[in-house]
Amino acid sequence: MMGSVDDHVKELSTKLNLTSDQQTKVKAILEENHQKMQATMKDESLSKEDKHARMKDMHNAVHAQVRDVLTDEQKPKFDAMVKDMESNMHGKKGQGSDHDHDHK
């Protein structure tokens, strides 16, 4: 489903041209969040809906935290990436995965 935290940091670094300082901060945010997500997934007391709602909240919190680390030039790119990821997650039922076939 998701790559490792390092993969994620690498991808953000490449696409947003993060400084090493930004990479360190982003990695810390993602690692902390990764642990929270793992704990949420393992929490047997939560219903599937609760887990889903919590994960969504965590994603939004992470995006807000990462955004705080970025410069004004990087923010629009990050917003576009987030939008892209969300449309990929929700678009699996038809649209979203069709892009690849348009070029040939």
TIKOLLUM-55533 format. One record per residue: residue number from 1; residue in one letter; y negated, x negated, z negated of N, C-alpha, C, O in turn. Coordinates in Angstrom, 2 decimals, decimal comma, m for minus. Atoms other than C-alpha are relative to their C-alpha. Layout:
<nodes>
<node NUM; 'A'; <Y; X; Z>; <Y; X; Z>; <Y; X; Z>; <Y; X; Z>>
...
</nodes>
This chain:
<nodes>
<node 1; 'M'; <1,20; m0,83; 0,00>; <0,00; 0,00; 0,00>; <m1,26; m0,87; 0,00>; <m2,07; m0,80; 0,92>>
<node 2; 'M'; <1,16; 0,88; 0,05>; <m2,56; m2,58; m1,09>; <0,46; m1,44; m0,07>; <1,51; m1,75; m0,63>>
<node 3; 'G'; <m0,31; 1,42; 0,09>; <m2,58; m6,32; m0,67>; <m0,31; m0,49; m1,42>; <m0,71; 0,28; m2,28>>
<node 4; 'S'; <0,31; 0,58; 1,30>; <m3,00; m8,66; m3,60>; <m1,51; m0,10; m0,17>; <m2,27; 0,05; 0,80>>
<node 5; 'V'; <1,42; 0,18; 0,28>; <m6,36; m9,18; m5,26>; <m0,56; m1,14; 0,84>; <m1,66; m1,03; 1,39>>
<node 6; 'D'; <0,47; 1,14; m0,80>; <m6,64; m12,55; m3,52>; <m0,21; 0,37; 1,46>; <m1,20; m0,03; 2,07>>
<node 7; 'D'; <0,15; m0,45; m1,39>; <m6,07; m10,95; m0,11>; <m1,27; 0,81; 0,17>; <m2,01; 0,67; 1,14>>
<node 8; 'H'; <1,15; m0,89; m0,03>; <m8,71; m8,39; m0,88>; <m1,30; m0,80; m0,06>; <m2,24; m0,53; 0,69>>
<node 9; 'V'; <1,18; 0,86; 0,15>; <m11,23; m11,02; m1,99>; <m0,24; m0,78; 1,29>; <m1,37; m0,92; 1,76>>
<node 10; 'K'; <0,10; 0,77; m1,24>; <m10,47; m13,07; 1,12>; <m0,59; 0,86; 1,12>; <m1,46; 0,43; 1,87>>
<node 11; 'E'; <0,48; m0,90; m1,04>; <m11,04; m10,08; 3,38>; <m1,49; 0,31; m0,18>; <m2,27; 0,25; 0,77>>
<node 12; 'L'; <1,41; m0,27; 0,28>; <m14,32; m9,19; 1,69>; <m0,85; m1,23; 0,28>; <m1,95; m1,12; 0,84>>
<node 13; 'S'; <0,74; 1,24; m0,21>; <m15,41; m12,83; 1,80>; <m0,25; m0,24; 1,47>; <m1,35; m0,63; 1,87>>
<node 14; 'T'; <0,11; 0,21; m1,44>; <m14,75; m13,05; 5,51>; <m0,97; 0,99; 0,62>; <m1,86; 0,60; 1,38>>
<node 15; 'K'; <0,81; m1,03; m0,65>; <m16,35; m9,76; 6,46>; <m1,44; 0,01; m0,48>; <m2,35; 0,31; 0,28>>
<node 16; 'L'; <1,34; m0,10; 0,57>; <m19,33; m9,98; 4,13>; <m0,66; m1,36; m0,19>; <m1,83; m1,45; m0,57>>
<node 17; 'N'; <0,54; 1,33; 0,16>; <m19,77; m13,74; 4,06>; <m0,46; m0,24; m1,45>; <m1,60; m0,65; m1,69>>
<node 18; 'L'; <0,33; 0,13; 1,41>; <m19,67; m13,87; 0,25>; <m0,19; m1,47; m0,39>; <0,49; m2,36; 0,12>>
<node 19; 'T'; <0,16; 1,33; 0,58>; <m20,95; m16,90; m1,63>; <1,13; m0,23; m0,99>; <1,82; 0,73; m1,37>>
<node 20; 'S'; <m1,08; 0,26; 0,94>; <m18,52; m18,62; m3,99>; <m0,26; 0,71; m1,33>; <0,67; 1,16; m2,00>>
<node 21; 'D'; <0,37; m0,72; 1,22>; <m20,42; m17,08; m6,91>; <0,39; 1,48; 0,12>; <0,94; 2,07; m0,81>>
<node 22; 'Q'; <m0,34; m1,40; m0,23>; <m20,00; m13,62; m5,41>; <1,53; 0,20; 0,00>; <2,04; 1,18; m0,54>>
<node 23; 'Q'; <m1,46; m0,11; m0,04>; <m16,31; m14,26; m4,75>; <0,59; 0,03; m1,40>; <1,49; 0,81; m1,68>>
<node 24; 'T'; <m0,48; 0,05; 1,38>; <m15,76; m15,14; m8,41>; <m0,22; 1,34; m0,70>; <0,67; 1,85; m1,38>>
<node 25; 'K'; <0,32; m1,28; 0,63>; <m17,50; m11,96; m9,56>; <0,86; 1,14; 0,55>; <1,39; 1,95; m0,21>>
<node 26; 'V'; <m0,79; m1,06; m0,65>; <m15,73; m9,73; m7,04>; <1,46; m0,09; m0,44>; <2,10; 0,92; m0,71>>
<node 27; 'K'; <m1,39; 0,18; 0,40>; <m12,36; m11,22; m7,96>; <0,22; 0,52; m1,42>; <1,23; 1,17; m1,69>>
<node 28; 'A'; <m0,10; m0,48; 1,38>; <m12,98; m10,50; m11,66>; <0,01; 1,53; m0,05>; <0,79; 2,14; m0,79>>
<node 29; 'I'; <0,07; m1,47; m0,05>; <m13,91; m6,89; m10,87>; <1,33; 0,57; 0,50>; <1,88; 1,50; m0,09>>
<node 30; 'L'; <m1,24; m0,50; m0,60>; <m10,82; m6,39; m8,68>; <1,20; m0,22; m0,92>; <2,08; 0,64; m1,00>>
<node 31; 'E'; <m1,13; 0,28; 0,88>; <m8,45; m8,03; m11,16>; <0,04; 0,96; m1,18>; <1,10; 1,47; m1,54>>
<node 32; 'E'; <0,07; m0,92; 1,13>; <m9,63; m5,92; m14,06>; <0,43; 1,40; 0,45>; <1,18; 2,08; m0,25>>
<node 33; 'N'; <m0,32; m1,31; m0,52>; <m9,37; m2,81; m11,94>; <1,48; 0,13; 0,36>; <2,10; 1,17; 0,16>>
<node 34; 'H'; <m1,41; 0,02; m0,38>; <m5,92; m3,79; m10,65>; <0,87; 0,30; m1,23>; <1,83; 1,06; m1,15>>
<node 35; 'Q'; <m0,76; m0,23; 1,22>; <m4,63; m3,88; m14,23>; <m0,12; 1,44; m0,47>; <0,86; 2,04; m0,91>>
<node 36; 'K'; <0,20; m1,40; 0,40>; <m6,16; m0,49; m15,01>; <0,82; 0,94; 0,89>; <1,42; 1,91; 0,41>>
<node 37; 'M'; <m0,76; m0,84; m0,93>; <m4,56; 0,97; m11,89>; <1,50; m0,07; m0,30>; <2,19; 0,95; m0,29>>
<node 38; 'Q'; <m1,42; 0,16; 0,34>; <m1,15; m0,47; m12,80>; <0,33; 0,84; m1,22>; <1,35; 1,53; m1,25>>
<node 39; 'A'; <m0,22; m0,75; 1,25>; <m1,46; 1,05; m16,28>; <0,01; 1,51; 0,28>; <0,82; 2,25; m0,27>>
<node 40; 'T'; <0,07; m1,43; m0,34>; <m2,44; 4,41; m14,80>; <1,27; 0,45; 0,71>; <1,81; 1,51; 0,41>>
<node 41; 'M'; <m1,20; m0,35; m0,76>; <0,50; 4,40; m12,38>; <1,23; 0,10; m0,92>; <2,12; 0,92; m0,69>>
<node 42; 'K'; <m1,16; 0,02; 0,89>; <2,93; 3,65; m15,23>; <m0,08; 1,04; m1,11>; <0,89; 1,28; m1,82>>
<node 43; 'D'; <0,21; m0,94; 1,10>; <1,47; 6,26; m17,58>; <0,75; 1,31; 0,28>; <0,33; 2,12; 1,11>>
<node 44; 'E'; <m0,86; m1,18; m0,25>; <4,18; 8,92; m17,77>; <m0,63; 1,30; m0,49>; <m0,21; 2,39; m0,10>>
<node 45; 'S'; <0,59; m1,22; 0,56>; <1,95; 11,33; m19,69>; <m0,96; 0,68; 0,98>; <m1,37; 1,82; 0,76>>
<node 46; 'L'; <0,95; m0,56; m0,97>; <m0,30; 11,86; m16,67>; <0,72; 0,74; 1,12>; <1,76; 0,29; 1,60>>
<node 47; 'S'; <m0,56; m0,70; m1,16>; <0,42; 14,42; m13,98>; <m0,42; m0,77; 1,25>; <m1,29; m1,63; 1,20>>
<node 48; 'K'; <0,33; 0,64; m1,27>; <0,30; 13,34; m10,34>; <m1,48; 0,22; 0,34>; <m2,16; m0,69; 0,82>>
<node 49; 'E'; <1,40; m0,32; m0,28>; <m3,06; 15,09; m9,98>; <m0,94; m0,84; m0,85>; <m1,96; m1,35; m0,37>>
<node 50; 'D'; <0,82; 0,82; 0,90>; <m4,47; 13,28; m13,02>; <m0,06; m1,44; 0,47>; <m1,12; m2,07; 0,49>>
<node 51; 'K'; <m0,05; 1,38; m0,48>; <m3,32; 9,95; m11,68>; <m0,89; m0,15; 1,22>; <m1,66; m1,11; 1,34>>
<node 52; 'H'; <0,77; 0,04; m1,24>; <m4,87; 10,71; m8,32>; <m1,50; 0,01; m0,31>; <m2,27; m0,76; 0,26>>
<node 53; 'A'; <1,41; m0,12; 0,37>; <m8,18; 11,72; m9,91>; <m0,50; m1,29; m0,65>; <m1,60; m1,76; m0,36>>
<node 54; 'R'; <0,40; 1,25; 0,67>; <m8,25; 8,61; m12,11>; <m0,13; m1,15; 0,99>; <m1,06; m1,95; 0,90>>
<node 55; 'M'; <0,03; 1,06; m0,99>; <m7,47; 6,32; m9,19>; <m1,27; 0,10; 0,84>; <m1,92; m0,89; 1,15>>
<node 56; 'K'; <1,21; m0,23; m0,80>; <m10,29; 7,89; m7,20>; <m1,23; m0,46; m0,78>; <m2,11; m1,13; m0,24>>
<node 57; 'D'; <1,12; 0,42; 0,85>; <m12,70; 7,37; m10,11>; <m0,07; m1,52; m0,08>; <m1,16; m2,10; m0,02>>
<node 58; 'M'; <m0,04; 1,46; 0,11>; <m11,57; 3,76; m10,44>; <m0,49; m0,65; 1,29>; <m1,25; m1,62; 1,26>>
<node 59; 'H'; <0,45; 0,53; m1,30>; <m12,06; 3,13; m6,72>; <m1,52; 0,08; 0,10>; <m2,18; m0,88; 0,51>>
<node 60; 'N'; <1,45; m0,19; m0,08>; <m15,57; 4,56; m6,91>; <m0,73; m0,97; m0,92>; <m1,77; m1,51; m0,56>>
<node 61; 'A'; <0,61; 0,92; 0,95>; <m16,37; 2,46; m9,99>; <0,01; m1,42; 0,54>; <m0,97; m2,15; 0,43>>
<node 62; 'V'; <m0,12; 1,35; m0,56>; <m15,10; m0,70; m8,30>; <m1,00; m0,19; 1,13>; <m1,68; m1,22; 1,20>>
<node 63; 'H'; <0,94; 0,11; m1,12>; <m17,13; m0,01; m5,17>; <m1,42; m0,17; m0,53>; <m2,19; m0,97; 0,00>>
<node 64; 'A'; <1,35; 0,11; 0,58>; <m20,24; 0,46; m7,32>; <m0,21; m1,40; m0,60>; <m1,27; m1,99; m0,43>>
<node 65; 'Q'; <0,12; 1,32; 0,62>; <m19,56; m2,78; m9,25>; <m0,11; m1,10; 1,05>; <m0,93; m2,01; 0,92>>
<node 66; 'V'; <0,04; 1,01; m1,07>; <m18,88; m4,80; m6,11>; <m1,35; 0,05; 0,70>; <m1,94; m0,99; 1,01>>
<node 67; 'R'; <1,28; m0,18; m0,69>; <m21,98; m3,37; m4,49>; <m1,14; m0,69; m0,75>; <m2,05; m1,24; m0,14>>
<node 68; 'D'; <1,02; 0,64; 0,84>; <m24,07; m4,65; m7,42>; <m0,07; m1,51; 0,21>; <m1,12; m2,12; 0,02>>
<node 69; 'V'; <m0,08; 1,44; m0,19>; <m22,94; m8,19; m6,63>; <m0,59; m0,42; 1,36>; <m0,98; m1,57; 1,55>>
<node 70; 'L'; <0,36; 0,32; m1,38>; <m23,96; m7,98; m2,96>; <m1,50; m0,07; 0,23>; <m2,29; 0,51; m0,51>>
<node 71; 'T'; <1,40; 0,05; m0,43>; <m27,23; m8,81; m1,25>; <m0,31; 1,25; 0,84>; <0,60; 1,98; 1,22>>
<node 72; 'D'; <0,39; m1,17; m0,80>; <m29,20; m6,18; 0,66>; <0,56; m0,05; 1,41>; <0,80; 0,99; 2,03>>
<node 73; 'E'; <m0,59; 0,11; m1,34>; <m27,83; m7,56; 3,94>; <1,49; 0,37; m0,02>; <2,02; 0,92; 0,94>>
<node 74; 'Q'; <m1,44; m0,22; 0,08>; <m24,24; m7,27; 2,72>; <0,36; 1,46; m0,30>; <1,43; 1,94; 0,09>>
<node 75; 'K'; <m0,33; m1,37; 0,44>; <m24,44; m3,75; 1,29>; <0,37; 0,96; 1,14>; <1,37; 1,67; 1,03>>
<node 76; 'P'; <m0,38; m0,93; m1,08>; <m24,47; m1,83; 4,61>; <1,38; m0,32; 0,58>; <2,13; 0,59; 0,94>>
<node 77; 'K'; <m1,32; 0,38; m0,52>; <m21,45; m3,83; 5,81>; <1,10; 0,47; m0,94>; <2,14; 0,96; m0,50>>
<node 78; 'F'; <m0,98; m0,42; 1,00>; <m19,62; m3,11; 2,58>; <0,19; 1,52; 0,06>; <1,31; 2,02; 0,02>>
<node 79; 'D'; <m0,08; m1,47; m0,08>; <m20,47; 0,61; 2,81>; <0,83; 0,43; 1,21>; <1,63; 1,36; 1,13>>
<node 80; 'A'; <m0,76; m0,32; m1,22>; <m19,08; 0,65; 6,36>; <1,48; m0,29; m0,22>; <2,34; 0,48; 0,23>>
<node 81; 'M'; <m1,41; 0,34; 0,29>; <m15,88; m1,08; 5,17>; <0,65; 1,08; m0,86>; <1,78; 1,50; m0,61>>
<node 82; 'V'; <m0,53; m1,02; 0,91>; <m15,44; 1,47; 2,39>; <0,27; 1,29; 0,77>; <1,31; 1,92; 0,61>>
<node 83; 'K'; <m0,14; m1,21; m0,81>; <m15,99; 4,35; 4,81>; <1,23; m0,12; 0,90>; <2,01; 0,82; 1,06>>
<node 84; 'D'; <m1,13; 0,29; m0,86>; <m13,48; 2,76; 7,16>; <1,33; 0,12; m0,74>; <2,27; 0,74; m0,24>>
<node 85; 'M'; <m1,22; m0,06; 0,80>; <m10,87; 2,36; 4,43>; <0,34; 1,43; m0,36>; <1,49; 1,84; m0,29>>
<node 86; 'E'; <m0,25; m1,38; 0,40>; <m11,32; 5,93; 3,29>; <0,46; 0,84; 1,18>; <1,35; 1,68; 1,03>>
<node 87; 'S'; <m0,45; m0,79; m1,15>; <m11,01; 7,33; 6,79>; <1,41; m0,40; 0,40>; <2,18; 0,43; 0,89>>
<node 88; 'N'; <m1,37; 0,42; m0,28>; <m7,87; 5,23; 7,26>; <0,98; 0,66; m0,96>; <2,07; 1,09; m0,56>>
<node 89; 'M'; <m0,89; m0,59; 1,00>; <m6,39; 6,55; 4,03>; <0,22; 1,48; 0,27>; <1,32; 2,00; 0,12>>
<node 90; 'H'; <m0,11; m1,45; m0,19>; <m7,14; 10,16; 4,88>; <0,35; 0,38; 1,43>; <0,72; 1,52; 1,71>>
<node 91; 'G'; <m0,16; m0,31; m1,41>; <m6,73; 9,88; 8,62>; <1,38; m0,27; 0,56>; <1,57; m0,23; 1,77>>
<node 92; 'K'; <m1,35; 0,37; m0,46>; <m3,04; 8,96; 8,78>; <0,70; 1,15; 0,73>; <1,67; 0,92; 1,46>>
<node 93; 'K'; <m0,72; m1,15; m0,57>; <m2,09; 12,48; 9,88>; <m0,32; 0,22; 1,47>; <m0,04; 1,30; 1,99>>
<node 94; 'G'; <0,28; m0,21; m1,42>; <m3,25; 11,94; 13,45>; <m1,15; m0,88; 0,42>; <m0,95; m1,92; 1,04>>
<node 95; 'Q'; <1,13; 0,85; m0,37>; <m6,75; 10,62; 13,89>; <m0,01; m1,19; m0,94>; <0,57; m1,15; m2,02>>
<node 96; 'G'; <0,05; 1,19; 0,84>; <m7,47; 7,18; 12,53>; <0,97; m1,03; 0,51>; <0,60; m2,19; 0,69>>
<node 97; 'S'; <m0,98; 0,98; m0,48>; <m4,26; 5,57; 13,75>; <0,05; m0,02; 1,52>; <0,78; m0,83; 2,10>>
<node 98; 'D'; <m0,03; m0,06; m1,46>; <m4,95; 6,47; 17,39>; <m0,89; m1,04; 0,68>; <m0,77; m1,28; 1,88>>
<node 99; 'H'; <0,96; 0,96; m0,58>; <m7,71; 3,85; 17,88>; <0,68; m1,03; 0,88>; <0,17; m1,37; 1,96>>
<node 100; 'D'; <m0,66; 1,13; m0,68>; <m5,25; 1,19; 18,99>; <0,39; 0,31; 1,44>; <0,48; m0,60; 2,27>>
<node 101; 'H'; <m0,52; m0,35; m1,33>; <m4,11; 3,11; 22,06>; <m1,12; 0,19; 1,03>; <m0,87; 0,25; 2,24>>
<node 102; 'D'; <1,10; m0,31; m0,90>; <m7,57; 3,72; 23,52>; <m0,31; m1,14; 0,98>; <m0,76; m0,88; 2,10>>
<node 103; 'H'; <0,48; 1,13; m0,79>; <m8,13; 0,20; 24,88>; <0,84; m0,27; 1,24>; <0,33; m0,81; 2,22>>
<node 104; 'K'; <m0,89; 0,40; m1,10>; <m5,14; m0,12; 27,20>; <0,08; 1,06; 1,07>; <0,79; 0,88; 2,06>>
</nodes>
